């Protein structure tokens, strides 16, 4: 039923797209068939793979940096209530800073290569992971911690077997938000400064008045987001296989 529902939804969206093309015209909405043809062309000439690889590389690098610090800082703050009260408000307040408004400064500091985009992606990822990890640590049942200490768990065992496992649901919830945000940040960064990547491909098509090229880029990015989300769900199922699938199982 779920698969059928997804197929029907996809067909409905495709029908709406075709209707929009017929109403608005090719200048504003590209034809689905023309987008399919363009996809075939850029796959056959190999240009799609170079752009996609460039975007995925900076996304992965920025995401890895943001994820590392987004997990590390909550664990460090969890060791000190005073540090938490001092640092947490500053971290949350800094979320309000428009990251892309910093683009001119980042370009000035790091040049016009990949570094500014990686920094923006890292920031976007960091806040999502920080909040989800911090919430997960706060939601850990303290009775489990006490019991683990009673049976002789050292700090490393406590962090790995109690804290890490307890916050995994929060972690994956944050990842499902952070991963598309990271990819979107990479795309927007490539709009601003890039000579390759999916964002560059979309922006170049826009400048040329190539509506089909713009829609083709959007379709590719959407497919990447769906693919990454599918991989994340598979990873979640594997990592959290230890959890009961139904609450009644736990009882």
C-alpha positions in Angstrom: 0.0 0.0 0.0 2.8 2.4 0.9 4.6 1.8 -2.5 1.3 2.2 -4.4 0.6 5.5 -2.6 4.0 6.8 -3.4 3.6 5.9 -7.1 0.2 7.5 -7.2 1.6 10.7 -5.5 4.5 10.8 -8.0 2.1 10.4 -11.0 -0.1 13.2 -9.5 2.9 15.5 -9.2 4.0 14.7 -12.7 0.5 15.5 -14.0 0.5 18.8 -12.2 3.9 19.6 -13.7 2.7 18.8 -17.2 -0.4 20.9 -16.6 1.8 23.8 -15.4 3.9 23.6 -18.5 0.8 23.7 -20.8 -0.6 26.6 -18.9 2.5 28.7 -18.3 4.5 27.8 -21.4 8.1 26.6 -21.8 9.5 30.0 -20.8 8.3 29.5 -17.2 7.8 25.7 -16.8 9.9 23.2 -18.7 8.2 20.1 -20.2 8.8 16.9 -18.3 9.7 15.1 -21.6 12.2 17.8 -22.5 13.8 17.4 -19.0 14.0 13.7 -19.5 15.7 14.3 -22.9 18.2 16.7 -21.3 18.9 14.3 -18.5 19.7 11.6 -21.1 22.0 14.0 -22.9 24.1 15.1 -19.8 24.3 11.5 -18.7 25.6 10.3 -22.1 28.1 13.2 -22.4 29.3 12.7 -18.8 28.8 16.3 -17.7 26.3 15.3 -15.0 28.7 13.1 -13.2 31.4 15.8 -12.9 28.9 18.3 -11.6 27.3 15.8 -9.2 30.7 14.6 -7.9 31.8 18.2 -7.2 28.6 19.0 -5.2 28.7 15.7 -3.3 32.3 16.1 -2.4 31.9 19.6 -0.7 28.6 18.4 0.8 30.3 15.4 2.4 33.3 17.4 3.6 31.2 20.2 5.2 28.8 17.7 6.6 31.5 15.6 8.2 33.0 18.7 9.9 29.7 19.9 11.1 28.7 16.5 12.3 31.9 16.0 14.2 31.7 19.2 16.2 27.9 18.9 16.5 28.3 15.6 18.4 31.5 16.5 20.3 30.4 19.8 21.8 27.2 18.4 23.5 29.2 15.5 25.0 31.8 18.0 26.4 29.1 20.3 27.7 27.4 17.3 29.3 30.4 17.0 31.7 29.8 20.5 33.2 26.5 22.2 34.1 28.3 25.5 34.3 29.8 25.2 30.9 26.4 24.3 29.5 24.8 27.4 31.0 27.6 29.6 29.6 28.0 28.2 26.1 24.5 26.8 25.1 22.8 30.3 24.9 25.7 31.6 22.8 25.4 28.6 20.4 21.6 28.9 20.1 21.8 32.7 19.6 24.4 32.3 16.8 21.8 30.2 14.9 20.0 33.5 14.0 23.0 34.8 12.0 22.1 34.4 8.3 24.9 32.2 7.1 24.9 33.2 3.5 25.2 36.9 4.6 28.7 35.8 5.7 29.6 34.7 2.2 31.5 37.9 1.3 33.6 37.6 4.4 34.2 33.9 3.9 35.3 34.6 0.3 37.6 37.4 1.6 39.1 35.0 4.3 39.3 31.8 2.4 39.2 32.8 -1.3 36.8 31.7 -4.0 37.5 28.0 -3.9 35.5 25.3 -2.1 36.5 26.5 1.4 33.7 29.1 1.8 31.1 26.6 0.7 32.5 23.9 3.1 32.3 26.4 6.0 28.7 27.3 5.3 27.7 23.6 5.0 29.5 22.8 8.2 27.7 25.6 10.0 24.3 24.4 8.6 25.0 20.8 9.7 26.5 21.7 13.1 23.4 23.4 14.5 21.0 20.6 13.5 23.3 17.9 14.9 24.1 20.0 18.0 20.4 20.5 18.9 19.4 16.8 18.3 22.5 15.4 20.2 22.0 17.8 23.1 18.3 17.0 23.3 19.2 13.3 23.2 21.7 13.6 26.1 19.2 15.5 28.2 16.6 12.8 27.5 18.7 9.9 28.7 17.1 8.1 31.7 19.4 8.8 34.6 18.4 5.5 36.1 20.3 3.8 33.3 23.4 5.8 34.1 23.2 5.0 37.8 22.8 1.3 37.0 25.7 1.3 34.6 27.9 2.9 37.2 26.8 0.3 39.8 27.9 -2.6 37.5 31.3 -0.9 37.0 31.0 0.9 33.7 33.8 3.3 33.1 33.3 6.7 31.3 34.0 5.2 27.9 31.6 2.3 28.3 29.0 4.8 29.7 29.3 7.1 26.7 29.3 4.2 24.2 26.7 1.8 25.6 24.3 4.1 27.4 24.5 7.7 26.2 25.2 6.9 22.6 22.5 4.3 22.2 20.0 6.4 24.1 20.5 9.5 21.8 20.4 7.6 18.5 16.7 8.3 17.8 17.4 12.0 18.3 20.6 11.7 16.2 18.9 10.3 13.2 16.0 12.8 13.5 18.7 15.5 13.3 20.5 13.8 10.4 17.3 13.7 8.3 17.0 17.4 8.6 20.7 18.2 8.4 21.6 16.2 5.3 19.2 17.9 2.9 20.1 21.2 4.4 23.8 20.5 3.8 23.1 19.6 0.1 21.0 22.7 -0.3 23.7 24.9 1.3 26.2 23.4 -1.2 23.9 24.2 -4.1 23.3 27.8 -3.0 27.0 28.2 -2.4 27.6 27.1 -6.0 25.1 29.7 -7.2 27.4 32.4 -5.7 30.9 31.2 -6.4 31.7 28.1 -8.5 32.7 26.9 -12.0 31.4 23.4 -11.5 28.7 21.6 -9.5 25.0 21.2 -9.7 24.4 24.7 -8.3 26.7 26.1 -11.0 24.8 24.0 -13.6 21.4 25.4 -12.5 22.7 29.0 -12.2 24.4 28.9 -15.6 21.2 27.6 -17.2 19.2 30.4 -15.5 21.6 33.0 -16.9 21.2 31.6 -20.4 17.4 31.6 -20.1 17.5 27.8 -20.3 14.4 26.8 -18.4 14.8 23.1 -19.3 18.3 23.2 -17.8 17.1 24.8 -14.6 14.4 22.2 -14.2 16.8 19.4 -15.0 19.2 20.5 -12.3 16.3 20.7 -9.8 15.2 17.1 -10.7 18.8 15.9 -10.2 19.1 17.6 -6.8 15.7 16.2 -5.8 16.8 12.7 -6.8 20.0 13.1 -4.8 18.0 14.1 -1.7 15.7 11.1 -2.0 18.7 8.8 -2.5 20.6 10.2 0.5 17.4 9.9 2.6 17.0 6.3 1.5 20.6 5.5 2.4 20.1 7.2 5.8 17.0 5.1 6.5 18.9 1.9 5.7 21.8 3.0 8.0 19.3 3.8 10.8 17.7 0.4 10.4 21.1 -1.3 10.7 22.5 0.8 13.5 19.3 0.7 15.6 18.5 -3.0 14.9 18.9 -3.6 18.7 15.8 -1.6 19.4 12.4 -3.3 19.7 10.3 -2.5 16.6 7.2 -2.3 18.7 6.7 -1.0 22.2 4.9 -4.2 23.3 8.1 -6.2 22.5 10.0 -4.2 25.1 7.5 -5.3 27.8 
